[in-house]
Amino acid sequence: MPVFVQFFVVTFAMLGVFILAFGLVFLLALALFPVEKELSKVVWSMQRKPRIVVPQKGSFKDFSRKH
């Protein structure tokens, strides 16, 4: 087999393997997307802390009205 034909065969074979591997990883990520979405919801719901309501401080006029 001539060298340039062998070069093209090897080049296209490597490109084909690369595209196949990329496609398989993409399909795996696409299949696991719903699982990741649910796990993300669980993690974010665990991290939420209840807000502490700080009462507003009254002004001097409010204090003078009460006393």
Contacts in CASP RR format, 6 or more apart in sequence:
PFRMAT RR
TARGET T0000
AUTHOR 0000-0000-0000
METHOD contacts of the structure
MODEL  1
MPVFVQFFVVTFAMLGVFILAFGLVFLLALALFPVEKELSKVVWSMQRKP
RIVVPQKGSFKDFSRKH
1 9 0 8 1.000
END
